[in-house]
Amino acid sequence: MDKPLKDWTLAEAQAYCKGSEDCEDCPMRGDDWCSCRTHNPANWDLFERSKYTADEITLAQLLVKAGVETVRRKADKDELLLDWSDCRSRLPGAAFPSLEPNRTVELEAIAESEAQDG
């Protein structure tokens, strides 16, 4: 990585850890060898830490009121699948830009979340 450790994002730390075969010279190790082994960034689940925009939350709230249960981003990123009861519908991928490919999320979870800053 070409920037100081303090400027790394959580996702960059996780990717670095997953790609490293030797922890001996790891910049994240610090003084406590056991700490890095125990709290290995490669094992962090960053999906649950993601936040949604105010627009995504508002849309999710409207969809929940309409009875939609889940939203799934297809692998191609340009299309979302909405599921409720025995029905399925589609939305453009831009409707939920924070949702990763091949990820399904309960709309209620988005509707109840707090908007990201900025």
Phi and psi in degrees as a GROMACS rama.xvg file:
@    title "Ramachandran Plot"
@    xaxis  label "Phi"
@    yaxis  label "Psi"
@TYPE xy
-95.5591  19.4027  ASP-2
-134.629  160.63  LYS-3
-61.8518  148.948  PRO-4
-54.1212  -38.0134  LEU-5
-62.4688  -19.4589  LYS-6
-96.7461  -0.529384  ASP-7
-71.0408  147.048  TRP-8
-86.5762  167.253  THR-9
-61.8173  -39.9191  LEU-10
-65.4663  -37.2346  ALA-11
-67.0925  -40.4045  GLU-12
-63.4437  -41.436  ALA-13
-64.4301  -45.2241  GLN-14
-64.1597  -40.3596  ALA-15
-61.8026  -45.085  TYR-16
-65.2206  -41.9059  CYS-17
-65.2246  -31.6  LYS-18
-88.6485  -5.81372  GLY-19
-95.9982  132.91  SER-20
-96.6521  -17.2176  GLU-21
-127.129  119.886  ASP-22
-86.0642  -5.33753  CYS-23
-54.2453  -45.6615  GLU-24
-106.585  23.1498  ASP-25
-66.7176  128.01  CYS-26
-69.67  -15.0082  PRO-27
-88.4231  -9.77023  MET-28
-64.2649  -41.638  ARG-29
64.2958  -150.144  GLY-30
-87.3009  -18.1959  ASP-31
-109.085  96.0437  ASP-32
-56.4503  -41.921  TRP-33
-64.6672  -35.2719  CYS-34
-59.4965  -45.5053  SER-35
-68.2856  -38.868  CYS-36
-64.3083  -39.7698  ARG-37
-76.0909  -41.1281  THR-38
-110.335  48.6701  HIS-39
-58.8061  120.539  ASN-40
-57.4409  -25.4261  PRO-41
-64.5322  -20.7167  ALA-42
-96.2985  -1.18587  ASN-43
-70.6864  135.24  TRP-44
-95.1752  98.9054  ASP-45
-83.7805  -12.2334  LEU-46
-61.1223  -43.7596  PHE-47
-71.4143  -14.9762  GLU-48
-88.2922  -9.00739  ARG-49
-68.7384  150.641  SER-50
-122.36  162.744  LYS-51
-114.131  156.541  TYR-52
-75.4715  164.341  THR-53
-61.011  -37.6427  ALA-54
-64.3573  -41.0974  ASP-55
-64.4144  -40.0086  GLU-56
-65.9654  -43.7548  ILE-57
-62.4278  -45.5164  THR-58
-61.7503  -42.8038  LEU-59
-61.429  -41.2942  ALA-60
-61.8153  -41.7197  GLN-61
-65.1072  -42.162  LEU-62
-67.0567  -37.0845  LEU-63
-62.8424  -42.6476  VAL-64
-61.7467  -30.1801  LYS-65
-82.6313  -3.24979  ALA-66
95.7883  6.75881  GLY-67
-75.4687  135.966  VAL-68
-100.398  -45.6119  GLU-69
-134.675  160.266  THR-70
-129.758  138.973  VAL-71
-133.131  129.08  ARG-72
-87.0422  126.238  ARG-73
-71.1859  165.131  LYS-74
-60.4074  -31.0932  ALA-75
-78.6027  -3.52712  ASP-76
70.1841  -10.4709  LYS-77
-94.2543  -2.21308  ASP-78
-143.517  141.21  GLU-79
-115.157  143.51  LEU-80
-108.394  130.461  LEU-81
-108.219  136.307  LEU-82
-125.303  135.188  ASP-83
-155.021  143.932  TRP-84
44.3577  -120.865  SER-85
-106.967  19.0539  ASP-86
-110.406  157.089  CYS-87
-140.568  138.781  ARG-88
-136.571  172.343  SER-89
-127.883  150.946  ARG-90
-135.15  156.978  LEU-91
-66.254  148.379  PRO-92
-58.7189  -26.1682  GLY-93
-66.2303  -14.856  ALA-94
-65.8598  -33.5121  ALA-95
-133.143  75.3354  PHE-96
-65.1358  -21.5165  PRO-97
-79.8102  -12.3424  SER-98
-80.4692  126.263  LEU-99
-75.7515  157.227  GLU-100
-59.2369  144.69  PRO-101
59.3254  29.6416  ASN-102
-116.307  131.5  ARG-103
-109.367  133.935  THR-104
-132.061  140.859  VAL-105
-69.4538  125.817  GLU-106
-61.9944  -31.3235  LEU-107
-59.8088  -37.8386  GLU-108
-64.3708  -39.7651  ALA-109
-68.8541  -45.0858  ILE-110
-60.4952  -30.7114  ALA-111
-93.7854  -2.63526  GLU-112
-82.6446  169.328  SER-113
-98.2581  142.714  GLU-114
-67.2588  146.547  ALA-115
-71.405  152.372  GLN-116
-71.8706  152.479  ASP-117
